[in-house]
């Protein structure tokens, strides 16, 4: 799906295309519509970069049991080697 936003609208809101992408990603992440990975990809940045954006805005990171389990499994794999 493509979304077309006219140059006129972008100029009226005083945001670059990239800044608008970040704003949309933050909004979708904050409303729990997309994951951190999806939001960072949408914003065109790394996950760490997106976490910094969230931190600067005092927006907490969503962390659920599935993510915790994945992280524990990753750590176990790393420390077995």
Helices and strands as residue ranges (DSSP letters): H 7-12, H 17-30, H 36-43, H 47-56, H 65-80
